[in-house]
């Protein structure tokens, strides 16, 4: 079946047709799941030379982060003052030292062409402005198309309604690339 056919009635979807596969890209409903999956992947992927940044005090949505090249991050909110990052914009760590982290994203320029966007940010600001992005919540992934393998978590969560299920499932382009966990 094509993905479009599965989207016709997500409430009655047989999730056994989307068996679990371990994937570096994950979507979930709850922040609790987001933090758990991000921790797993951040610890799994960290090299010996990674830089540890502890969670900020009283930051209930944040978590400890190991910084390393290739680490995916997502902006927590808009930077309305300098337009360095936009809410939900995804970044990759290009380089880092004990003081700064060099981040890169791709943006569409005024002519509709993709351009690289770089940010050199102080290590102390990473936790304030970014989350790990091995797993993100459904509301942050809206509007994104995922061509790679990914896993949807929290499918059976009591607050995961039809709209949320549809949004999560419709991020994909090919049903064979999607895994669903109840």
C-alpha positions as a Markdown table, in Angstrom:
| # | Residue | x | y | z |
|---|---|---|---|---|
| 1 | Unk | 0.0 | 0.0 | 0.0 |
| 2 | Unk | 1.0 | 3.6 | -0.5 |
| 3 | Unk | 1.3 | 5.9 | 2.5 |
| 4 | Unk | -1.7 | 7.9 | 1.3 |
| 5 | Unk | -3.9 | 4.8 | 1.8 |
| 6 | Unk | -2.7 | 4.3 | 5.4 |
| 7 | Unk | -3.5 | 7.9 | 6.2 |
| 8 | Unk | -7.2 | 7.5 | 5.3 |
| 9 | Unk | -8.0 | 6.0 | 8.8 |
| 10 | Unk | -5.1 | 6.3 | 11.2 |
| 11 | Unk | -7.3 | 5.4 | 14.2 |
| 12 | Unk | -7.7 | 1.9 | 12.8 |
| 13 | Unk | -4.1 | 1.5 | 11.5 |
| 14 | Unk | -2.6 | -1.9 | 12.1 |
| 15 | Unk | 0.7 | -0.9 | 13.5 |
| 16 | Unk | 2.1 | -4.5 | 13.0 |
| 17 | Unk | 2.5 | -3.4 | 9.4 |
| 18 | Unk | 5.1 | -0.9 | 10.7 |
| 19 | Unk | 7.5 | -3.1 | 12.8 |
| 20 | Unk | 10.0 | -1.6 | 15.1 |
| 21 | Unk | 13.4 | -0.7 | 13.6 |
| 22 | Unk | 16.1 | 1.1 | 15.5 |
| 23 | Unk | 16.4 | 4.5 | 13.8 |
| 24 | Unk | 18.3 | 7.7 | 14.4 |
| 25 | Unk | 15.3 | 9.8 | 13.5 |
| 26 | Unk | 12.3 | 9.6 | 15.9 |
| 27 | Unk | 9.0 | 11.3 | 16.5 |
| 28 | Unk | 7.1 | 11.1 | 19.8 |
| 29 | Unk | 4.1 | 12.6 | 21.5 |
| 30 | Unk | 5.6 | 13.3 | 25.0 |
| 31 | Unk | 8.6 | 15.2 | 26.2 |
| 32 | Unk | 9.3 | 12.3 | 28.5 |
| 33 | Unk | 9.8 | 10.0 | 25.5 |
| 34 | Unk | 11.8 | 12.7 | 23.6 |
| 35 | Unk | 14.2 | 13.0 | 26.5 |
| 36 | Unk | 14.6 | 9.2 | 26.9 |
| 37 | Unk | 15.2 | 8.5 | 23.2 |
| 38 | Unk | 17.6 | 11.5 | 22.8 |
| 39 | Unk | 19.6 | 10.3 | 25.9 |
| 40 | Unk | 19.9 | 6.8 | 24.4 |
| 41 | Unk | 21.1 | 8.1 | 21.0 |
| 42 | Unk | 23.3 | 10.9 | 22.4 |
| 43 | Unk | 25.2 | 8.4 | 24.6 |
| 44 | Unk | 25.3 | 5.7 | 21.9 |
| 45 | Unk | 26.8 | 8.1 | 19.3 |
| 46 | Unk | 29.2 | 10.1 | 21.4 |
| 47 | Unk | 32.9 | 9.7 | 20.7 |
| 48 | Unk | 35.5 | 9.8 | 23.5 |
| 49 | Unk | 36.3 | 13.4 | 22.8 |
| 50 | Unk | 32.8 | 14.7 | 23.2 |
| 51 | Unk | 32.1 | 17.7 | 25.3 |
| 52 | Unk | 29.6 | 17.3 | 28.1 |
| 53 | Unk | 27.1 | 20.2 | 28.8 |
| 54 | Unk | 24.9 | 19.6 | 31.8 |
| 55 | Unk | 21.2 | 20.5 | 31.8 |
| 56 | Unk | 20.4 | 23.9 | 33.1 |
| 57 | Unk | 19.0 | 24.2 | 36.6 |
| 58 | Unk | 15.2 | 24.0 | 36.7 |
| 59 | Unk | 15.0 | 23.2 | 32.9 |
| 60 | Unk | 12.4 | 20.5 | 33.0 |
| 61 | Unk | 12.4 | 20.1 | 29.2 |
| 62 | Unk | 16.1 | 20.1 | 28.8 |
| 63 | Unk | 18.7 | 17.3 | 29.4 |
| 64 | Unk | 22.4 | 16.7 | 29.6 |
| 65 | Unk | 24.1 | 16.9 | 26.2 |
| 66 | Unk | 27.3 | 15.5 | 24.8 |
| 67 | Unk | 28.5 | 17.7 | 22.0 |
| 68 | Unk | 30.3 | 16.1 | 19.0 |
| 69 | Unk | 30.6 | 16.6 | 15.3 |
| 70 | Unk | 27.5 | 15.5 | 13.4 |
| 71 | Unk | 25.2 | 15.9 | 16.5 |
| 72 | Unk | 21.7 | 16.9 | 15.4 |
| 73 | Unk | 20.1 | 19.8 | 17.3 |
| 74 | Unk | 16.8 | 21.7 | 17.0 |
| 75 | Unk | 16.0 | 25.3 | 17.9 |
| 76 | Unk | 13.8 | 25.6 | 21.0 |
| 77 | Unk | 12.3 | 28.9 | 19.9 |
| 78 | Unk | 12.7 | 31.9 | 17.5 |
| 79 | Unk | 15.6 | 34.3 | 17.8 |
| 80 | Unk | 13.7 | 37.4 | 17.1 |
| 81 | Unk | 16.6 | 39.8 | 17.7 |
| 82 | Unk | 19.3 | 38.5 | 15.4 |
| 83 | Unk | 17.4 | 35.9 | 13.3 |
| 84 | Unk | 20.3 | 33.4 | 13.9 |
| 85 | Unk | 17.8 | 30.5 | 14.4 |
| 86 | Unk | 14.1 | 29.8 | 14.0 |
| 87 | Unk | 11.8 | 27.7 | 16.1 |
| 88 | Unk | 12.1 | 24.1 | 15.0 |
| 89 | Unk | 15.0 | 24.8 | 12.7 |
| 90 | Unk | 17.4 | 21.8 | 12.6 |
| 91 | Unk | 21.2 | 22.1 | 12.9 |
| 92 | Unk | 24.2 | 19.9 | 12.8 |
| 93 | Unk | 27.3 | 20.4 | 14.9 |
| 94 | Unk | 30.2 | 21.0 | 12.5 |
| 95 | Unk | 32.9 | 21.7 | 15.1 |
| 96 | Unk | 33.4 | 22.6 | 18.7 |
| 97 | Unk | 35.9 | 23.4 | 21.4 |
| 98 | Unk | 35.6 | 24.1 | 25.2 |
| 99 | Unk | 34.2 | 27.6 | 24.5 |
| 100 | Unk | 32.2 | 27.5 | 21.2 |
| 101 | Unk | 30.1 | 25.3 | 19.0 |
| 102 | Unk | 29.8 | 25.8 | 15.3 |
| 103 | Unk | 26.4 | 24.9 | 14.0 |
| 104 | Unk | 25.1 | 24.6 | 10.4 |
| 105 | Unk | 21.6 | 24.5 | 8.9 |
| 106 | Unk | 20.2 | 24.9 | 5.4 |
| 107 | Unk | 17.8 | 27.7 | 4.6 |
| 108 | Unk | 16.0 | 28.9 | 1.5 |
| 109 | Unk | 17.3 | 32.3 | 0.4 |
| 110 | Unk | 15.3 | 35.1 | -1.1 |
| 111 | Unk | 15.7 | 33.4 | -4.6 |
| 112 | Unk | 14.4 | 30.1 | -3.4 |
| 113 | Unk | 17.8 | 28.4 | -3.4 |
| 114 | Unk | 19.2 | 26.4 | -0.5 |
| 115 | Unk | 22.0 | 28.1 | 1.3 |
| 116 | Unk | 24.2 | 27.1 | 4.3 |
| 117 | Unk | 23.5 | 29.0 | 7.5 |
| 118 | Unk | 26.3 | 29.0 | 10.2 |
| 119 | Unk | 26.1 | 30.0 | 13.8 |
| 120 | Unk | 29.1 | 30.1 | 16.1 |
| 121 | Unk | 27.6 | 29.9 | 19.6 |
| 122 | Unk | 29.1 | 30.0 | 23.1 |
| 123 | Unk | 28.9 | 26.6 | 24.8 |
| 124 | Unk | 27.1 | 28.1 | 27.7 |
| 125 | Unk | 24.1 | 29.1 | 25.4 |
| 126 | Unk | 23.6 | 25.7 | 23.7 |
| 127 | Unk | 21.2 | 24.4 | 26.4 |
| 128 | Unk | 19.2 | 27.6 | 26.4 |
| 129 | Unk | 18.5 | 27.7 | 22.7 |
| 130 | Unk | 18.6 | 24.0 | 21.5 |
| 131 | Unk | 17.4 | 20.5 | 22.2 |
| 132 | Unk | 19.0 | 17.3 | 21.0 |
| 133 | Unk | 17.3 | 16.2 | 17.8 |
| 134 | Unk | 17.5 | 12.4 | 17.5 |
| 135 | Unk | 13.9 | 12.5 | 18.7 |
| 136 | Unk | 11.5 | 15.4 | 18.5 |
| 137 | Unk | 7.8 | 15.9 | 19.4 |
| 138 | Unk | 5.1 | 15.8 | 16.8 |
| 139 | Unk | 4.3 | 19.5 | 17.2 |
| 140 | Unk | 8.0 | 20.4 | 16.4 |
| 141 | Unk | 8.1 | 18.2 | 13.3 |
| 142 | Unk | 5.0 | 19.6 | 11.6 |
| 143 | Unk | 5.8 | 20.6 | 8.0 |
| 144 | Unk | 8.8 | 18.4 | 7.8 |
| 145 | Unk | 9.2 | 15.6 | 5.2 |
| 146 | Unk | 11.3 | 12.6 | 6.2 |
| 147 | Unk | 12.7 | 10.5 | 3.4 |
| 148 | Unk | 14.9 | 8.3 | 5.7 |
| 149 | Unk | 13.8 | 5.6 | 8.1 |
| 150 | Unk | 12.2 | 6.9 | 11.3 |
| 151 | Unk | 10.2 | 5.6 | 14.3 |
| 152 | Unk | 7.0 | 7.0 | 15.7 |
| 153 | Unk | 6.7 | 6.6 | 19.5 |
| 154 | Unk | 3.7 | 6.9 | 21.9 |
| 155 | Unk | 1.2 | 5.7 | 19.3 |
| 156 | Unk | -1.1 | 4.3 | 22.0 |
| 157 | Unk | -0.7 | 7.2 | 24.4 |
| 158 | Unk | -4.1 | 8.3 | 25.7 |
| 159 | Unk | -3.6 | 11.9 | 24.4 |
| 160 | Unk | -2.2 | 10.8 | 21.0 |
| 161 | Unk | -5.3 | 11.8 | 19.0 |
| 162 | Unk | -6.2 | 11.2 | 15.3 |
| 163 | Unk | -4.7 | 14.5 | 14.2 |
| 164 | Unk | -1.4 | 13.8 | 16.0 |
| 165 | Unk | -1.2 | 10.3 | 14.5 |
| 166 | Unk | -1.9 | 11.7 | 11.0 |
| 167 | Unk | 0.7 | 14.4 | 11.5 |
| 168 | Unk | 3.4 | 11.9 | 12.6 |
| 169 | Unk | 2.6 | 9.3 | 9.9 |
| 170 | Unk | 2.4 | 11.8 | 7.1 |
| 171 | Unk | 6.0 | 13.1 | 7.7 |
| 172 | Unk | 7.2 | 10.0 | 5.8 |
| 173 | Unk | 7.1 | 9.4 | 2.1 |
| 174 | Unk | 7.4 | 5.6 | 2.0 |
| 175 | Unk | 5.6 | 3.3 | 4.5 |
| 176 | Unk | 8.6 | 0.9 | 4.4 |
| 177 | Unk | 10.7 | 3.6 | 6.1 |
| 178 | Unk | 8.3 | 4.0 | 9.0 |
| 179 | Unk | 8.3 | 2.1 | 12.3 |
| 180 | Unk | 5.6 | 2.5 | 15.0 |
| 181 | Unk | 5.9 | 1.8 | 18.7 |
| 182 | Unk | 2.7 | 1.7 | 20.8 |
